[in-house]
Amino acid sequence: MNIPDDALIPLPKLTDYLLVLKEQDDKSQFLAQAGFTLANPEALISAIRQLTQQTVATLQKSNQYGSYYQVEGILKGPNRQVIGVVTIWLQRADGQVQFVTLKPRKERPNVS
């Protein structure tokens, strides 16, 4: 499946969670390596959308909330650094697809 262009990426998911320093499960420092910060959440949204346009989503599981898909690849940040990520998406029962989370990919990105 391809993640549709109208998939929801809630801004608070970025500005209240992913880009905020946390004591546990912090992702802000990882994202900052590529230049993604609270000052530029739109850059992260744009990079995530670019990833989903280039990569097919893989079904991971389904439950009462819908079907969960994974898109794995690299994000190129505002500072031109690249980071390997795994993004998780939910296709709800009503058909709408929404961003759930992002985490670092375990292995280093292969960039040629």
C-alpha positions as CSV (number, residue, x, y, z in Angstrom):
1,M,0.0,0.0,0.0
2,N,1.1,3.6,-0.6
3,I,0.4,6.1,2.1
4,P,-2.0,8.6,0.5
5,D,-1.1,12.3,0.1
6,D,-4.0,13.3,2.4
7,A,-2.8,11.1,5.3
8,L,-3.1,13.0,8.6
9,I,0.1,14.1,10.3
10,P,-1.1,15.9,13.5
11,L,1.2,18.8,14.3
12,P,0.9,18.2,18.0
13,K,2.3,14.7,17.5
14,L,5.5,16.5,16.4
15,T,5.5,19.7,18.6
16,D,4.2,18.0,21.8
17,Y,6.0,14.7,21.5
18,L,8.6,13.9,18.8
19,L,10.5,17.2,18.8
20,V,10.4,17.7,22.6
21,L,13.2,16.4,24.9
22,K,11.9,13.6,27.0
23,E,13.5,11.7,29.9
24,Q,12.3,8.4,28.4
25,D,12.0,7.3,24.8
26,D,13.3,10.7,23.6
27,K,13.4,11.1,19.8
28,S,14.1,14.8,19.7
29,Q,17.9,14.4,19.9
30,F,17.9,11.8,17.2
31,L,15.8,14.1,14.9
32,A,18.0,17.1,15.8
33,Q,21.0,15.3,14.2
34,A,19.3,16.0,10.8
35,G,18.3,19.5,11.8
36,F,14.6,18.8,12.7
37,T,13.6,20.9,15.8
38,L,10.6,22.7,17.3
39,A,11.5,25.7,15.3
40,N,10.8,23.9,12.0
41,P,8.1,21.1,12.4
42,E,7.0,21.7,8.8
43,A,10.4,20.5,7.6
44,L,9.8,17.2,9.4
45,I,6.3,16.9,8.0
46,S,7.7,17.5,4.5
47,A,10.4,14.9,4.9
48,I,8.0,12.3,6.2
49,R,5.7,12.9,3.3
50,Q,8.6,12.7,0.8
51,L,9.5,9.3,2.4
52,T,6.0,8.0,2.0
53,Q,5.8,9.0,-1.6
54,Q,9.0,7.0,-2.4
55,T,8.4,3.9,-0.3
56,V,5.7,1.3,-0.1
57,A,4.0,0.7,3.3
58,T,4.1,-2.8,4.7
59,L,1.2,-4.1,6.7
60,Q,2.3,-4.9,10.3
61,K,-0.9,-5.8,12.1
62,S,-4.7,-5.2,12.3
63,N,-6.8,-4.8,15.4
64,Q,-10.0,-3.1,16.5
65,Y,-8.5,0.4,15.7
66,G,-7.6,-0.5,12.1
67,S,-4.6,-1.7,10.1
68,Y,-1.1,-0.6,11.0
69,Y,1.5,0.0,8.3
70,Q,5.2,0.6,8.5
71,V,7.3,2.8,6.1
72,E,11.0,2.5,6.5
73,G,13.7,4.7,4.9
74,I,15.8,7.8,5.3
75,L,14.9,11.4,6.0
76,K,17.1,14.2,4.7
77,G,17.1,17.0,7.2
78,P,17.4,20.8,6.7
79,N,21.1,20.5,7.5
80,R,21.4,17.9,4.7
81,Q,22.2,15.1,7.2
82,V,20.3,11.8,6.7
83,I,18.8,9.6,9.4
84,G,17.2,6.2,9.1
85,V,13.7,6.0,10.4
86,V,10.7,3.7,10.7
87,T,7.3,5.4,10.6
88,I,4.1,3.8,11.7
89,W,0.7,4.6,10.2
90,L,-2.9,3.6,11.0
91,Q,-5.6,3.1,8.4
92,R,-8.7,3.5,10.5
93,A,-12.0,1.7,9.9
94,D,-13.3,4.9,8.1
95,G,-10.4,4.6,5.6
96,Q,-8.5,7.7,6.8
97,V,-4.8,7.1,7.2
98,Q,-2.9,8.9,10.0
99,F,0.6,9.1,11.3
100,V,1.2,7.3,14.6
101,T,4.9,7.6,15.4
102,L,8.5,7.6,14.2
103,K,11.5,5.8,15.6
104,P,15.1,5.4,14.7
105,R,15.9,2.6,12.3
106,K,18.2,0.0,13.9
107,E,20.9,-0.1,11.2
108,R,22.6,2.9,9.6
109,P,21.1,4.2,6.4
110,N,22.7,3.0,3.2
111,V,23.3,6.2,1.1
112,S,25.0,6.1,-2.2
